[in-house]
Amino acid sequence: MKTGPLIAASAVFFFLWAVMPVTLASRGAIGSGSVIILLSLVSLAGSVQFLRAMRRESPRWFWGIPFAAVCTALALWTGITRWVVTVPDIGNHVFLFLLPPAAALFFYSFPDDCRNGVRMPIAVSALVSVLPLILAANAFCTLVPGTPVPGFMAIAMVLYTLLLMPLVGLLLVVAGVACK
């Protein structure tokens, strides 16, 4: 298995660390939406290449489809909200929250010989997926007027964005290197 597509597929998990320096370096000329859609497209291309390669190597290749689907939805939603309409950014957050659970399934699609070597990234990714699923449910609840939002959700969102998303991205890179 080639590690290039897998490393490219992890690009979206580093988006915040890439968005801030690009936006600051360009003094706001390159907006965060442009960087997010670019990373989403790179991630989508990497995950589709990975799925094509896995069809021959793993009987569980279809477990990687949710990751490609979430990357597609993230790229489409970001593109639509960036260039077509102005809507609340809640859809972008929901898709970002669905990435770690999709990545856990993505890890499960690895061939047996490779999956045995990356049991720790699979376990950590599955554990990290719990908080984003709660945040995604909370994001859906905010669409309903009058639904109270717990105060700890804001802290959980910052923790997820700054630490847990990049951690899953690093796990994807580690798994890519381990499955040469």
CYANA upper distance limits for C-alpha pairs under 8 A (distance plus 0.5 A):
  1 MET  CA     53 ALA  CA      7.85
  1 MET  CA    179 CYS  CA      7.24
  1 MET  CA    180 LYS  CA      6.31
  2 LYS  CA      6 LEU  CA      8.09
  2 LYS  CA    176 GLY  CA      8.27
  2 LYS  CA    180 LYS  CA      6.84
  3 THR  CA      7 ILE  CA      6.61
  3 THR  CA    176 GLY  CA      5.25
  3 THR  CA    177 VAL  CA      6.60
  3 THR  CA    179 CYS  CA      7.81
  3 THR  CA    180 LYS  CA      6.89
  4 GLY  CA      8 ALA  CA      6.62
  4 GLY  CA     46 GLY  CA      8.17
  4 GLY  CA    176 GLY  CA      8.21
  5 PRO  CA      9 ALA  CA      6.48
  5 PRO  CA     45 ALA  CA      8.20
  5 PRO  CA     46 GLY  CA      4.69
  5 PRO  CA     47 SER  CA      6.97
  5 PRO  CA     49 GLN  CA      6.58
  5 PRO  CA     50 PHE  CA      6.21
  6 LEU  CA     10 SER  CA      7.05
  6 LEU  CA     46 GLY  CA      6.61
  6 LEU  CA     47 SER  CA      7.22
  6 LEU  CA     50 PHE  CA      6.95
  6 LEU  CA    172 LEU  CA      7.31
  6 LEU  CA    173 VAL  CA      7.42
  6 LEU  CA    176 GLY  CA      6.08
  7 ILE  CA     11 ALA  CA      7.41
  7 ILE  CA     46 GLY  CA      8.04
  7 ILE  CA    172 LEU  CA      7.14
  7 ILE  CA    173 VAL  CA      5.64
  7 ILE  CA    176 GLY  CA      6.79
  8 ALA  CA     42 VAL  CA      6.70
  8 ALA  CA     43 SER  CA      6.01
  8 ALA  CA     45 ALA  CA      8.25
  8 ALA  CA     46 GLY  CA      5.51
  8 ALA  CA     47 SER  CA      8.17
  9 ALA  CA     42 VAL  CA      7.34
  9 ALA  CA     43 SER  CA      4.46
  9 ALA  CA     44 LEU  CA      7.03
  9 ALA  CA     45 ALA  CA      7.78
  9 ALA  CA     46 GLY  CA      5.03
  9 ALA  CA     47 SER  CA      5.61
  9 ALA  CA    172 LEU  CA      8.46
 10 SER  CA     14 PHE  CA      7.88
 10 SER  CA     43 SER  CA      6.74
 10 SER  CA    168 VAL  CA      8.46
 10 SER  CA    169 GLY  CA      5.38
 10 SER  CA    170 LEU  CA      8.07
 10 SER  CA    172 LEU  CA      6.37
 10 SER  CA    173 VAL  CA      7.27
 11 ALA  CA     15 PHE  CA      7.32
 11 ALA  CA     39 LEU  CA      6.42
 11 ALA  CA     40 SER  CA      8.07
 11 ALA  CA     42 VAL  CA      7.48
 11 ALA  CA     43 SER  CA      6.16
 11 ALA  CA    169 GLY  CA      7.44
 12 VAL  CA     36 ILE  CA      7.92
 12 VAL  CA     39 LEU  CA      5.72
 12 VAL  CA     40 SER  CA      6.06
 12 VAL  CA     42 VAL  CA      8.33
 12 VAL  CA     43 SER  CA      6.35
 12 VAL  CA    169 GLY  CA      8.17
 13 PHE  CA    165 MET  CA      5.75
 13 PHE  CA    166 PRO  CA      5.79
 13 PHE  CA    168 VAL  CA      7.32
 13 PHE  CA    169 GLY  CA      5.40
 14 PHE  CA     18 ALA  CA      6.77
 14 PHE  CA    165 MET  CA      7.48
 14 PHE  CA    166 PRO  CA      5.67
 14 PHE  CA    169 GLY  CA      6.91
 15 PHE  CA     19 VAL  CA      6.21
 15 PHE  CA     35 VAL  CA      8.13
 15 PHE  CA     36 ILE  CA      6.75
 15 PHE  CA     39 LEU  CA      7.28
 16 LEU  CA     20 MET  CA      6.64
 16 LEU  CA    161 THR  CA      7.78
 16 LEU  CA    162 LEU  CA      7.92
 17 TRP  CA     21 PRO  CA      7.50
 18 ALA  CA     22 VAL  CA      6.77
 18 ALA  CA     35 VAL  CA      8.15
 19 VAL  CA     23 THR  CA      6.44
 19 VAL  CA     32 SER  CA      6.06
 19 VAL  CA     35 VAL  CA      6.41
 19 VAL  CA     36 ILE  CA      7.58
 20 MET  CA     24 LEU  CA      6.49
 20 MET  CA     32 SER  CA      8.06
 21 PRO  CA     25 ALA  CA      6.28
 22 VAL  CA     26 SER  CA      6.57
 22 VAL  CA     30 ILE  CA      7.56
 22 VAL  CA     35 VAL  CA      8.28
 23 THR  CA     27 ARG  CA      6.51
 23 THR  CA     28 GLY  CA      5.56
 23 THR  CA     29 ALA  CA      7.55
 23 THR  CA     30 ILE  CA      6.12
 23 THR  CA     31 GLY  CA      6.43
 23 THR  CA     32 SER  CA      6.90
 24 LEU  CA     28 GLY  CA      6.70
 26 SER  CA     30 ILE  CA      6.46
 30 ILE  CA     34 SER  CA      7.16
 30 ILE  CA     35 VAL  CA      8.00
 31 GLY  CA     35 VAL  CA      7.31
 32 SER  CA     36 ILE  CA      6.60
 33 GLY  CA     37 ILE  CA      6.59
 33 GLY  CA     78 THR  CA      6.91
 33 GLY  CA     79 GLY  CA      8.23
 33 GLY  CA     82 ARG  CA      6.77
 34 SER  CA     38 LEU  CA      6.67
 34 SER  CA     82 ARG  CA      8.26
 35 VAL  CA     39 LEU  CA      6.67
 36 ILE  CA     40 SER  CA      6.48
 36 ILE  CA     75 ALA  CA      8.23
 36 ILE  CA     78 THR  CA      7.84
 37 ILE  CA     41 LEU  CA      6.58
 37 ILE  CA     74 LEU  CA      8.13
 37 ILE  CA     75 ALA  CA      5.66
 37 ILE  CA     78 THR  CA      6.49
 37 ILE  CA     79 GLY  CA      6.97
 38 LEU  CA     42 VAL  CA      6.79
 38 LEU  CA     75 ALA  CA      8.45
 39 LEU  CA     43 SER  CA      6.49
 40 SER  CA     44 LEU  CA      6.43
 40 SER  CA     71 CYS  CA      6.31
 40 SER  CA     72 THR  CA      7.92
 40 SER  CA     74 LEU  CA      7.09
 40 SER  CA     75 ALA  CA      5.73
 41 LEU  CA     45 ALA  CA      6.59
 41 LEU  CA     71 CYS  CA      7.98
 41 LEU  CA     72 THR  CA      8.13
 41 LEU  CA     75 ALA  CA      6.73
 42 VAL  CA     46 GLY  CA      6.67
 43 SER  CA     47 SER  CA      6.58
 43 SER  CA     71 CYS  CA      7.14
 44 LEU  CA     48 VAL  CA      6.61
 44 LEU  CA     68 ALA  CA      6.23
 44 LEU  CA     71 CYS  CA      5.82
 44 LEU  CA     72 THR  CA      6.69
 45 ALA  CA     49 GLN  CA      6.67
 46 GLY  CA     50 PHE  CA      6.61
 47 SER  CA     51 LEU  CA      6.63
 47 SER  CA     64 GLY  CA      8.26
 47 SER  CA     67 PHE  CA      7.73
 47 SER  CA     68 ALA  CA      6.15
 48 VAL  CA     52 ARG  CA      6.73
 48 VAL  CA     68 ALA  CA      6.88
 49 GLN  CA     53 ALA  CA      6.83
 50 PHE  CA     54 MET  CA      6.56
 51 LEU  CA     55 ARG  CA      6.72
 51 LEU  CA     61 TRP  CA      6.82
 51 LEU  CA     62 PHE  CA      8.14
 51 LEU  CA     64 GLY  CA      7.06
 51 LEU  CA     65 ILE  CA      7.96
 52 ARG  CA     56 ARG  CA      8.17
 53 ALA  CA     57 GLU  CA      7.41
 54 MET  CA     58 SER  CA      5.89
 54 MET  CA     61 TRP  CA      5.88
 54 MET  CA    109 SER  CA      8.30
 54 MET  CA    110 PHE  CA      7.87
 54 MET  CA    111 PRO  CA      8.20
 55 ARG  CA     59 PRO  CA      7.64
 55 ARG  CA     61 TRP  CA      6.05
 55 ARG  CA     62 PHE  CA      8.48
 57 GLU  CA     61 TRP  CA      8.48
 57 GLU  CA    111 PRO  CA      6.72
 58 SER  CA    109 SER  CA      7.39
 58 SER  CA    110 PHE  CA      6.86
 58 SER  CA    111 PRO  CA      5.14
 58 SER  CA    112 ASP  CA      8.02
 59 PRO  CA    109 SER  CA      8.41
 59 PRO  CA    111 PRO  CA      8.02
 60 ARG  CA    108 TYR  CA      7.91
 60 ARG  CA    109 SER  CA      5.34
 60 ARG  CA    110 PHE  CA      7.68
 60 ARG  CA    111 PRO  CA      8.04
 61 TRP  CA     65 ILE  CA      8.30
 61 TRP  CA    109 SER  CA      5.29
 61 TRP  CA    110 PHE  CA      7.52
 62 PHE  CA    109 SER  CA      7.31
 63 TRP  CA    105 LEU  CA      5.92
 63 TRP  CA    106 PHE  CA      6.31
 63 TRP  CA    108 TYR  CA      7.06
 63 TRP  CA    109 SER  CA      5.57
 64 GLY  CA     68 ALA  CA      7.32
 64 GLY  CA    102 ALA  CA      7.99
 64 GLY  CA    103 ALA  CA      8.24
 64 GLY  CA    105 LEU  CA      6.53
 64 GLY  CA    106 PHE  CA      4.64
 64 GLY  CA    107 PHE  CA      8.03
 64 GLY  CA    108 TYR  CA      8.19
 64 GLY  CA    109 SER  CA      6.17
 65 ILE  CA     69 ALA  CA      6.58
 65 ILE  CA    106 PHE  CA      8.02
 66 PRO  CA     70 VAL  CA      6.54
 66 PRO  CA    102 ALA  CA      5.91
 66 PRO  CA    105 LEU  CA      7.95
 66 PRO  CA    106 PHE  CA      8.10
 67 PHE  CA     71 CYS  CA      6.69
 67 PHE  CA     99 LEU  CA      7.13
 67 PHE  CA    102 ALA  CA      5.12
 67 PHE  CA    103 ALA  CA      6.37
 67 PHE  CA    105 LEU  CA      8.06
 67 PHE  CA    106 PHE  CA      6.75
 68 ALA  CA     72 THR  CA      6.58
 69 ALA  CA     73 ALA  CA      6.64
 70 VAL  CA     74 LEU  CA      6.48
 70 VAL  CA     95 PHE  CA      6.79
 70 VAL  CA     98 LEU  CA      7.50
 70 VAL  CA     99 LEU  CA      6.98
 70 VAL  CA    102 ALA  CA      7.88
 71 CYS  CA     75 ALA  CA      6.63
 71 CYS  CA     99 LEU  CA      8.21
 72 THR  CA     76 LEU  CA      6.59
 73 ALA  CA     77 TRP  CA      6.34
 73 ALA  CA     95 PHE  CA      7.59
 74 LEU  CA     78 THR  CA      6.44
 74 LEU  CA     92 ASN  CA      6.88
 74 LEU  CA     95 PHE  CA      6.26
 74 LEU  CA     96 LEU  CA      7.84
 75 ALA  CA     79 GLY  CA      6.50
 76 LEU  CA     80 ILE  CA      6.48
 77 TRP  CA     81 THR  CA      6.54
 77 TRP  CA     91 GLY  CA      7.55
 77 TRP  CA     92 ASN  CA      7.11
 78 THR  CA     82 ARG  CA      6.31
 78 THR  CA     92 ASN  CA      7.09
 79 GLY  CA     83 TRP  CA      6.46
 79 GLY  CA     84 VAL  CA      8.07
 80 ILE  CA     84 VAL  CA      5.58
 80 ILE  CA     85 VAL  CA      6.84
 81 THR  CA     85 VAL  CA      5.66
 81 THR  CA     86 THR  CA      6.05
 81 THR  CA     87 VAL  CA      6.76
 81 THR  CA     89 ASP  CA      8.35
 82 ARG  CA     86 THR  CA      7.80
 89 ASP  CA     93 HIS  CA      7.21
 90 ILE  CA     94 VAL  CA      6.73
 90 ILE  CA    139 ALA  CA      7.11
 91 GLY  CA     95 PHE  CA      6.77
 92 ASN  CA     96 LEU  CA      6.72
 93 HIS  CA     97 PHE  CA      6.60
 93 HIS  CA    136 ALA  CA      8.04
 93 HIS  CA    139 ALA  CA      7.93
 94 VAL  CA     98 LEU  CA      6.84
 94 VAL  CA    135 LEU  CA      8.32
 94 VAL  CA    136 ALA  CA      5.58
 94 VAL  CA    139 ALA  CA      6.80
 94 VAL  CA    140 PHE  CA      8.05
 95 PHE  CA     99 LEU  CA      7.02
 95 PHE  CA    136 ALA  CA      8.47
 97 PHE  CA    132 PRO  CA      5.15
 97 PHE  CA    133 LEU  CA      6.92
 97 PHE  CA    135 LEU  CA      7.10
 97 PHE  CA    136 ALA  CA      6.02
 98 LEU  CA    102 ALA  CA      6.80
 98 LEU  CA    132 PRO  CA      7.10
 98 LEU  CA    133 LEU  CA      7.18
 98 LEU  CA    136 ALA  CA      7.46
 99 LEU  CA    103 ALA  CA      6.49
100 PRO  CA    104 ALA  CA      6.69
100 PRO  CA    125 SER  CA      7.10
100 PRO  CA    126 ALA  CA      8.17
100 PRO  CA    128 VAL  CA      7.49
100 PRO  CA    129 SER  CA      5.65
100 PRO  CA    132 PRO  CA      7.61
100 PRO  CA    165 MET  CA      7.81
100 PRO  CA    168 VAL  CA      7.24
101 PRO  CA    105 LEU  CA      7.04
101 PRO  CA    125 SER  CA      8.00
101 PRO  CA    126 ALA  CA      7.19
101 PRO  CA    129 SER  CA      5.40
101 PRO  CA    130 VAL  CA      8.37
101 PRO  CA    132 PRO  CA      8.31
101 PRO  CA    133 LEU  CA      8.04
102 ALA  CA    106 PHE  CA      6.59
103 ALA  CA    107 PHE  CA      6.69
103 ALA  CA    125 SER  CA      7.64
103 ALA  CA    168 VAL  CA      8.25
104 ALA  CA    108 TYR  CA      6.97
104 ALA  CA    122 ILE  CA      6.61
104 ALA  CA    125 SER  CA      5.90
104 ALA  CA    126 ALA  CA      5.91
104 ALA  CA    129 SER  CA      8.00
105 LEU  CA    109 SER  CA      7.03
106 PHE  CA    110 PHE  CA      7.86
107 PHE  CA    115 ARG  CA      7.97
107 PHE  CA    122 ILE  CA      6.48
108 TYR  CA    115 ARG  CA      7.75
108 TYR  CA    122 ILE  CA      7.79
110 PHE  CA    114 CYS  CA      6.75
110 PHE  CA    115 ARG  CA      6.00
111 PRO  CA    115 ARG  CA      6.40
112 ASP  CA    116 ASN  CA      6.64
113 ASP  CA    117 GLY  CA      7.55
114 CYS  CA    118 VAL  CA      7.22
114 CYS  CA    178 ALA  CA      8.10
114 CYS  CA    179 CYS  CA      5.77
115 ARG  CA    119 ARG  CA      6.81
117 GLY  CA    178 ALA  CA      7.43
117 GLY  CA    179 CYS  CA      7.99
118 VAL  CA    122 ILE  CA      6.95
118 VAL  CA    175 ALA  CA      6.45
118 VAL  CA    178 ALA  CA      7.62
119 ARG  CA    123 ALA  CA      6.70
120 MET  CA    124 VAL  CA      6.58
121 PRO  CA    125 SER  CA      6.35
121 PRO  CA    171 LEU  CA      5.98
121 PRO  CA    172 LEU  CA      8.14
121 PRO  CA    174 VAL  CA      8.39
121 PRO  CA    175 ALA  CA      7.48
122 ILE  CA    126 ALA  CA      6.63
123 ALA  CA    127 LEU  CA      6.67
124 VAL  CA    128 VAL  CA      6.52
125 SER  CA    129 SER  CA      6.62
125 SER  CA    168 VAL  CA      6.56
125 SER  CA    171 LEU  CA      8.08
126 ALA  CA    130 VAL  CA      7.67
128 VAL  CA    132 PRO  CA      7.91
128 VAL  CA    164 LEU  CA      7.19
128 VAL  CA    168 VAL  CA      8.27
129 SER  CA    133 LEU  CA      6.80
130 VAL  CA    134 ILE  CA      7.04
131 LEU  CA    135 LEU  CA      6.70
131 LEU  CA    156 ALA  CA      8.16
131 LEU  CA    160 TYR  CA      8.12
132 PRO  CA    136 ALA  CA      6.45
132 PRO  CA    160 TYR  CA      7.78
133 LEU  CA    137 ALA  CA      6.71
134 ILE  CA    138 ASN  CA      6.67
135 LEU  CA    139 ALA  CA      6.55
135 LEU  CA    153 MET  CA      7.53
135 LEU  CA    156 ALA  CA      8.34
135 LEU  CA    157 MET  CA      7.62
136 ALA  CA    140 PHE  CA      6.77
137 ALA  CA    141 CYS  CA      6.73
138 ASN  CA    142 THR  CA      6.82
138 ASN  CA    149 VAL  CA      7.75
138 ASN  CA    153 MET  CA      8.43
139 ALA  CA    143 LEU  CA      7.49
140 PHE  CA    144 VAL  CA      7.98
141 CYS  CA    147 THR  CA      6.90
142 THR  CA    147 THR  CA      6.80
142 THR  CA    148 PRO  CA      8.34
142 THR  CA    149 VAL  CA      7.61
149 VAL  CA    153 MET  CA      7.85
151 GLY  CA    155 ILE  CA      8.12
152 PHE  CA    156 ALA  CA      6.63
153 MET  CA    157 MET  CA      6.47
154 ALA  CA    158 VAL  CA      6.93
155 ILE  CA    159 LEU  CA      6.72
156 ALA  CA    160 TYR  CA      6.50
157 MET  CA    161 THR  CA      6.53
158 VAL  CA    162 LEU  CA      6.48
159 LEU  CA    163 LEU  CA      6.12
159 LEU  CA    164 LEU  CA      7.20
160 TYR  CA    164 LEU  CA      5.12
160 TYR  CA    165 MET  CA      6.42
161 THR  CA    165 MET  CA      6.11
161 THR  CA    166 PRO  CA      8.14
162 LEU  CA    166 PRO  CA      7.44
163 LEU  CA    167 LEU  CA      6.63
164 LEU  CA    168 VAL  CA      6.84
165 MET  CA    169 GLY  CA      6.91
166 PRO  CA    170 LEU  CA      6.61
167 LEU  CA    171 LEU  CA      6.68
168 VAL  CA    172 LEU  CA      6.75
169 GLY  CA    173 VAL  CA      6.91
170 LEU  CA    174 VAL  CA      6.62
171 LEU  CA    175 ALA  CA      6.50
172 LEU  CA    176 GLY  CA      6.55
173 VAL  CA    177 VAL  CA      6.76
174 VAL  CA    178 ALA  CA      6.53
175 ALA  CA    179 CYS  CA      6.52
176 GLY  CA    180 LYS  CA      7.33
